[in-house]
């Protein structure tokens, strides 16, 4: 089963400068358990997914064609 993906932009990388870049778009993977604790599962600079504070990101809405291109890149 494919995991639901959403695009988010990093607005604060304090404490995570090696893993996250401010103003960069990241893929957030759906993780209901993490979200209950105020965390998002983010595919970071390592290419792996890790939990980060939800407050460090904002959801973004892109046209479907752009979202598809970003996810395929």
Backbone atoms as SQL, in Angstrom:
CREATE TABLE atoms (id INTEGER PRIMARY KEY, chain TEXT, resi INTEGER, resn TEXT, atom TEXT, x REAL, y REAL, z REAL);
INSERT INTO atoms VALUES
  (1, 'A', 1, 'UNK', 'N', 0.839, -1.189, 0.000),
  (2, 'A', 1, 'UNK', 'CA', 0.000, 0.000, 0.000),
  (3, 'A', 1, 'UNK', 'C', 0.880, 1.248, 0.000),
  (4, 'A', 2, 'UNK', 'N', 0.627, 2.143, -0.921),
  (5, 'A', 2, 'UNK', 'CA', 1.408, 3.379, -1.000),
  (6, 'A', 2, 'UNK', 'C', 1.043, 4.291, 0.171),
  (7, 'A', 3, 'UNK', 'N', 2.042, 4.934, 0.714),
  (8, 'A', 3, 'UNK', 'CA', 1.816, 5.845, 1.829),
  (9, 'A', 3, 'UNK', 'C', 1.436, 7.221, 1.293),
  (10, 'A', 4, 'UNK', 'N', 0.427, 7.843, 1.896),
  (11, 'A', 4, 'UNK', 'CA', -0.011, 9.164, 1.453),
  (12, 'A', 4, 'UNK', 'C', 1.111, 10.177, 1.655),
  (13, 'A', 5, 'UNK', 'N', 1.331, 10.997, 0.637),
  (14, 'A', 5, 'UNK', 'CA', 2.398, 12.001, 0.701),
  (15, 'A', 5, 'UNK', 'C', 1.789, 13.384, 0.569),
  (16, 'A', 6, 'UNK', 'N', 2.334, 14.319, 1.323),
  (17, 'A', 6, 'UNK', 'CA', 1.945, 15.705, 1.143),
  (18, 'A', 6, 'UNK', 'C', 3.221, 16.526, 1.080),
  (19, 'A', 7, 'UNK', 'N', 3.129, 17.681, 0.470),
  (20, 'A', 7, 'UNK', 'CA', 4.292, 18.553, 0.362),
  (21, 'A', 7, 'UNK', 'C', 4.204, 19.630, 1.430),
  (22, 'A', 8, 'UNK', 'N', 5.342, 19.867, 2.070),
  (23, 'A', 8, 'UNK', 'CA', 5.438, 20.889, 3.117),
  (24, 'A', 8, 'UNK', 'C', 6.695, 21.710, 2.868),
  (25, 'A', 9, 'UNK', 'N', 6.716, 22.913, 3.414),
  (26, 'A', 9, 'UNK', 'CA', 7.903, 23.749, 3.309),
  (27, 'A', 9, 'UNK', 'C', 8.459, 23.941, 4.722),
  (28, 'A', 10, 'UNK', 'N', 9.775, 23.844, 4.845),
  (29, 'A', 10, 'UNK', 'CA', 10.434, 24.028, 6.137),
  (30, 'A', 10, 'UNK', 'C', 10.521, 25.519, 6.445),
  (31, 'A', 11, 'UNK', 'N', 10.017, 25.915, 7.604),
  (32, 'A', 11, 'UNK', 'CA', 10.083, 27.317, 8.007),
  (33, 'A', 11, 'UNK', 'C', 11.034, 27.540, 9.178),
  (34, 'A', 12, 'UNK', 'N', 11.506, 26.440, 9.794),
  (35, 'A', 12, 'UNK', 'CA', 12.406, 26.551, 10.952),
  (36, 'A', 12, 'UNK', 'C', 13.227, 25.275, 11.060),
  (37, 'A', 13, 'UNK', 'N', 14.545, 25.383, 10.933),
  (38, 'A', 13, 'UNK', 'CA', 15.406, 24.207, 11.049),
  (39, 'A', 13, 'UNK', 'C', 16.285, 24.243, 12.301),
  (40, 'A', 14, 'UNK', 'N', 15.908, 25.064, 13.271),
  (41, 'A', 14, 'UNK', 'CA', 16.691, 25.189, 14.508),
  (42, 'A', 14, 'UNK', 'C', 16.871, 23.812, 15.154),
  (43, 'A', 15, 'UNK', 'N', 18.122, 23.447, 15.374),
  (44, 'A', 15, 'UNK', 'CA', 18.441, 22.155, 15.955),
  (45, 'A', 15, 'UNK', 'C', 18.573, 21.042, 14.933),
  (46, 'A', 16, 'UNK', 'N', 18.221, 21.331, 13.678),
  (47, 'A', 16, 'UNK', 'CA', 18.258, 20.313, 12.623),
  (48, 'A', 16, 'UNK', 'C', 18.925, 20.839, 11.355),
  (49, 'A', 17, 'UNK', 'N', 19.864, 21.759, 11.489),
  (50, 'A', 17, 'UNK', 'CA', 20.479, 22.412, 10.323),
  (51, 'A', 17, 'UNK', 'C', 21.140, 21.417, 9.364),
  (52, 'A', 18, 'UNK', 'N', 21.649, 20.307, 9.875),
  (53, 'A', 18, 'UNK', 'CA', 22.295, 19.321, 9.003),
  (54, 'A', 18, 'UNK', 'C', 21.273, 18.487, 8.228),
  (55, 'A', 19, 'UNK', 'N', 20.041, 18.437, 8.721),
  (56, 'A', 19, 'UNK', 'CA', 19.022, 17.578, 8.127),
  (57, 'A', 19, 'UNK', 'C', 17.966, 18.312, 7.316),
  (58, 'A', 20, 'UNK', 'N', 17.735, 19.596, 7.653),
  (59, 'A', 20, 'UNK', 'CA', 16.671, 20.357, 7.016),
  (60, 'A', 20, 'UNK', 'C', 17.172, 21.709, 6.543),
  (61, 'A', 21, 'UNK', 'N', 16.648, 22.181, 5.418),
  (62, 'A', 21, 'UNK', 'CA', 16.978, 23.510, 4.910),
  (63, 'A', 21, 'UNK', 'C', 15.725, 24.373, 4.961),
  (64, 'A', 22, 'UNK', 'N', 15.855, 25.580, 5.523),
  (65, 'A', 22, 'UNK', 'CA', 14.724, 26.506, 5.545),
  (66, 'A', 22, 'UNK', 'C', 14.324, 26.856, 4.114),
  (67, 'A', 23, 'UNK', 'N', 13.016, 27.039, 3.898),
  (68, 'A', 23, 'UNK', 'CA', 12.415, 27.415, 2.622),
  (69, 'A', 23, 'UNK', 'C', 12.471, 26.297, 1.576),
  (70, 'A', 24, 'UNK', 'N', 12.857, 25.101, 1.965),
  (71, 'A', 24, 'UNK', 'CA', 12.906, 23.981, 1.020),
  (72, 'A', 24, 'UNK', 'C', 11.629, 23.145, 1.146),
  (73, 'A', 25, 'UNK', 'N', 11.171, 22.608, 0.018),
  (74, 'A', 25, 'UNK', 'CA', 10.001, 21.744, 0.007),
  (75, 'A', 25, 'UNK', 'C', 10.424, 20.319, 0.352),
  (76, 'A', 26, 'UNK', 'N', 9.667, 19.704, 1.257),
  (77, 'A', 26, 'UNK', 'CA', 9.917, 18.320, 1.666),
  (78, 'A', 26, 'UNK', 'C', 8.655, 17.491, 1.498),
  (79, 'A', 27, 'UNK', 'N', 8.846, 16.181, 1.405),
  (80, 'A', 27, 'UNK', 'CA', 7.725, 15.248, 1.374),
  (81, 'A', 27, 'UNK', 'C', 7.452, 14.804, 2.806),
  (82, 'A', 28, 'UNK', 'N', 6.198, 14.951, 3.211),
  (83, 'A', 28, 'UNK', 'CA', 5.756, 14.465, 4.520),
  (84, 'A', 28, 'UNK', 'C', 4.933, 13.207, 4.286),
  (85, 'A', 29, 'UNK', 'N', 5.264, 12.141, 5.002),
  (86, 'A', 29, 'UNK', 'CA', 4.541, 10.881, 4.893),
  (87, 'A', 29, 'UNK', 'C', 3.502, 10.810, 6.003),
  (88, 'A', 30, 'UNK', 'N', 2.336, 10.322, 5.692),
  (89, 'A', 30, 'UNK', 'CA', 1.246, 10.238, 6.671),
  (90, 'A', 30, 'UNK', 'C', 1.648, 9.299, 7.808),
  (91, 'A', 31, 'UNK', 'N', 1.550, 9.792, 9.026),
  (92, 'A', 31, 'UNK', 'CA', 1.869, 9.002, 10.223),
  (93, 'A', 31, 'UNK', 'C', 0.987, 9.527, 11.354),
  (94, 'A', 32, 'UNK', 'N', -0.188, 8.909, 11.500),
  (95, 'A', 32, 'UNK', 'CA', -1.173, 9.377, 12.480),
  (96, 'A', 32, 'UNK', 'C', -0.610, 9.353, 13.905),
  (97, 'A', 33, 'UNK', 'N', 0.180, 8.352, 14.235),
  (98, 'A', 33, 'UNK', 'CA', 0.771, 8.266, 15.573),
  (99, 'A', 33, 'UNK', 'C', 1.695, 9.425, 15.862),
  (100, 'A', 34, 'UNK', 'N', 2.527, 9.779, 14.895),
  (101, 'A', 34, 'UNK', 'CA', 3.458, 10.897, 15.063),
  (102, 'A', 34, 'UNK', 'C', 2.704, 12.211, 15.193),
  (103, 'A', 35, 'UNK', 'N', 1.655, 12.373, 14.364),
  (104, 'A', 35, 'UNK', 'CA', 0.894, 13.625, 14.376),
  (105, 'A', 35, 'UNK', 'C', 0.216, 13.857, 15.720),
  (106, 'A', 36, 'UNK', 'N', -0.167, 12.785, 16.404),
  (107, 'A', 36, 'UNK', 'CA', -0.769, 12.914, 17.738),
  (108, 'A', 36, 'UNK', 'C', 0.206, 13.533, 18.734),
  (109, 'A', 37, 'UNK', 'N', 1.495, 13.391, 18.440),
  (110, 'A', 37, 'UNK', 'CA', 2.545, 13.920, 19.307),
  (111, 'A', 37, 'UNK', 'C', 3.154, 15.211, 18.762),
  (112, 'A', 38, 'UNK', 'N', 2.480, 15.826, 17.762),
  (113, 'A', 38, 'UNK', 'CA', 2.954, 17.086, 17.207),
  (114, 'A', 38, 'UNK', 'C', 4.158, 16.945, 16.294),
  (115, 'A', 39, 'UNK', 'N', 4.308, 15.765, 15.685),
  (116, 'A', 39, 'UNK', 'CA', 5.450, 15.498, 14.820),
  (117, 'A', 39, 'UNK', 'C', 4.994, 15.169, 13.408),
  (118, 'A', 40, 'UNK', 'N', 5.883, 15.393, 12.451),
  (119, 'A', 40, 'UNK', 'CA', 5.655, 14.992, 11.061),
  (120, 'A', 40, 'UNK', 'C', 6.775, 14.050, 10.643),
  (121, 'A', 41, 'UNK', 'N', 6.444, 13.060, 9.830),
  (122, 'A', 41, 'UNK', 'CA', 7.456, 12.154, 9.270),
  (123, 'A', 41, 'UNK', 'C', 7.892, 12.757, 7.942),
  (124, 'A', 42, 'UNK', 'N', 9.132, 13.245, 7.908),
  (125, 'A', 42, 'UNK', 'CA', 9.672, 13.981, 6.765),
  (126, 'A', 42, 'UNK', 'C', 10.809, 13.203, 6.115),
  (127, 'A', 43, 'UNK', 'N', 10.805, 13.158, 4.774),
  (128, 'A', 43, 'UNK', 'CA', 11.945, 12.615, 4.037),
  (129, 'A', 43, 'UNK', 'C', 12.950, 13.759, 3.957),
  (130, 'A', 44, 'UNK', 'N', 14.055, 13.650, 4.721),
  (131, 'A', 44, 'UNK', 'CA', 14.999, 14.768, 4.849),
  (132, 'A', 44, 'UNK', 'C', 16.171, 14.650, 3.879),
  (133, 'A', 45, 'UNK', 'N', 17.219, 15.438, 4.133),
  (134, 'A', 45, 'UNK', 'CA', 18.387, 15.494, 3.236),
  (135, 'A', 45, 'UNK', 'C', 19.091, 14.154, 3.084),
  (136, 'A', 46, 'UNK', 'N', 18.933, 13.241, 4.050),
  (137, 'A', 46, 'UNK', 'CA', 19.581, 11.931, 3.972),
  (138, 'A', 46, 'UNK', 'C', 18.838, 10.998, 3.013),
  (139, 'A', 47, 'UNK', 'N', 17.604, 11.386, 2.642),
  (140, 'A', 47, 'UNK', 'CA', 16.788, 10.531, 1.793),
  (141, 'A', 47, 'UNK', 'C', 15.953, 9.548, 2.600),
  (142, 'A', 48, 'UNK', 'N', 16.138, 9.547, 3.909),
  (143, 'A', 48, 'UNK', 'CA', 15.368, 8.691, 4.809),
  (144, 'A', 48, 'UNK', 'C', 14.281, 9.526, 5.473),
  (145, 'A', 49, 'UNK', 'N', 13.280, 8.848, 6.060),
  (146, 'A', 49, 'UNK', 'CA', 12.237, 9.603, 6.751),
  (147, 'A', 49, 'UNK', 'C', 12.459, 9.573, 8.266),
  (148, 'A', 50, 'UNK', 'N', 12.311, 10.738, 8.870),
  (149, 'A', 50, 'UNK', 'CA', 12.492, 10.917, 10.310),
  (150, 'A', 50, 'UNK', 'C', 11.387, 11.829, 10.833),
  (151, 'A', 51, 'UNK', 'N', 11.218, 11.808, 12.139),
  (152, 'A', 51, 'UNK', 'CA', 10.208, 12.653, 12.773),
  (153, 'A', 51, 'UNK', 'C', 10.796, 14.001, 13.156),
  (154, 'A', 52, 'UNK', 'N', 10.056, 15.062, 12.824),
  (155, 'A', 52, 'UNK', 'CA', 10.442, 16.431, 13.154),
  (156, 'A', 52, 'UNK', 'C', 9.229, 17.159, 13.708),
  (157, 'A', 53, 'UNK', 'N', 9.465, 18.234, 14.484),
  (158, 'A', 53, 'UNK', 'CA', 8.329, 18.997, 15.026),
  (159, 'A', 53, 'UNK', 'C', 7.448, 19.561, 13.907),
  (160, 'A', 54, 'UNK', 'N', 6.147, 19.372, 14.042),
  (161, 'A', 54, 'UNK', 'CA', 5.192, 19.858, 13.051),
  (162, 'A', 54, 'UNK', 'C', 5.281, 21.375, 12.899),
  (163, 'A', 55, 'UNK', 'N', 5.648, 22.069, 13.969),
  (164, 'A', 55, 'UNK', 'CA', 5.731, 23.529, 13.948),
  (165, 'A', 55, 'UNK', 'C', 6.848, 24.039, 13.029),
  (166, 'A', 56, 'UNK', 'N', 7.748, 23.158, 12.604),
  (167, 'A', 56, 'UNK', 'CA', 8.847, 23.555, 11.719),
  (168, 'A', 56, 'UNK', 'C', 8.436, 23.596, 10.255),
  (169, 'A', 57, 'UNK', 'N', 7.183, 23.210, 9.957),
  (170, 'A', 57, 'UNK', 'CA', 6.729, 23.091, 8.575),
  (171, 'A', 57, 'UNK', 'C', 5.360, 23.724, 8.381),
  (172, 'A', 58, 'UNK', 'N', 5.076, 24.067, 7.133),
  (173, 'A', 58, 'UNK', 'CA', 3.749, 24.519, 6.725),
  (174, 'A', 58, 'UNK', 'C', 3.364, 23.733, 5.483),
  (175, 'A', 59, 'UNK', 'N', 2.127, 23.294, 5.435),
  (176, 'A', 59, 'UNK', 'CA', 1.619, 22.598, 4.250),
  (177, 'A', 59, 'UNK', 'C', 1.555, 23.582, 3.092),
  (178, 'A', 60, 'UNK', 'N', 1.787, 23.072, 1.891),
  (179, 'A', 60, 'UNK', 'CA', 1.672, 23.918, 0.707),
  (180, 'A', 60, 'UNK', 'C', 0.780, 23.216, -0.304),
  (181, 'A', 61, 'UNK', 'N', 0.028, 23.995, -1.035),
  (182, 'A', 61, 'UNK', 'CA', -0.830, 23.468, -2.097),
  (183, 'A', 61, 'UNK', 'C', -0.252, 23.903, -3.431),
  (184, 'A', 62, 'UNK', 'N', -0.012, 22.954, -4.282),
  (185, 'A', 62, 'UNK', 'CA', 0.518, 23.225, -5.613),
  (186, 'A', 62, 'UNK', 'C', -0.457, 22.672, -6.643),
  (187, 'A', 63, 'UNK', 'N', -0.459, 23.232, -7.847),
  (188, 'A', 63, 'UNK', 'CA', -1.266, 22.645, -8.912),
  (189, 'A', 63, 'UNK', 'C', -0.870, 21.174, -9.098),
  (190, 'A', 64, 'UNK', 'N', -1.824, 20.322, -9.445),
  (191, 'A', 64, 'UNK', 'CA', -1.572, 18.882, -9.544),
  (192, 'A', 64, 'UNK', 'C', -0.373, 18.550, -10.436),
  (193, 'A', 65, 'UNK', 'N', -0.230, 19.226, -11.557),
  (194, 'A', 65, 'UNK', 'CA', 0.891, 18.950, -12.468),
  (195, 'A', 65, 'UNK', 'C', 2.232, 19.268, -11.807),
  (196, 'A', 66, 'UNK', 'N', 2.277, 20.355, -11.027),
  (197, 'A', 66, 'UNK', 'CA', 3.515, 20.736, -10.334),
  (198, 'A', 66, 'UNK', 'C', 3.811, 19.741, -9.223),
  (199, 'A', 67, 'UNK', 'N', 2.790, 19.375, -8.457),
  (200, 'A', 67, 'UNK', 'CA', 2.977, 18.412, -7.368),
  (201, 'A', 67, 'UNK', 'C', 3.511, 17.095, -7.920),
  (202, 'A', 68, 'UNK', 'N', 2.921, 16.630, -9.023),
  (203, 'A', 68, 'UNK', 'CA', 3.353, 15.383, -9.653),
  (204, 'A', 68, 'UNK', 'C', 4.827, 15.476, -10.069),
  (205, 'A', 69, 'UNK', 'N', 5.215, 16.617, -10.641),
  (206, 'A', 69, 'UNK', 'CA', 6.601, 16.807, -11.082),
  (207, 'A', 69, 'UNK', 'C', 7.554, 16.827, -9.893),
  (208, 'A', 70, 'UNK', 'N', 7.157, 17.496, -8.803),
  (209, 'A', 70, 'UNK', 'CA', 8.008, 17.567, -7.605),
  (210, 'A', 70, 'UNK', 'C', 8.174, 16.181, -7.004),
  (211, 'A', 71, 'UNK', 'N', 7.097, 15.424, -6.903),
  (212, 'A', 71, 'UNK', 'CA', 7.177, 14.075, -6.332),
  (213, 'A', 71, 'UNK', 'C', 7.981, 13.125, -7.210),
  (214, 'A', 72, 'UNK', 'N', 8.010, 13.358, -8.513),
  (215, 'A', 72, 'UNK', 'CA', 8.757, 12.492, -9.433),
  (216, 'A', 72, 'UNK', 'C', 10.235, 12.840, -9.479),
  (217, 'A', 73, 'UNK', 'N', 10.592, 14.057, -9.058),
  (218, 'A', 73, 'UNK', 'CA', 11.988, 14.511, -9.146),
  (219, 'A', 73, 'UNK', 'C', 12.893, 13.768, -8.182);
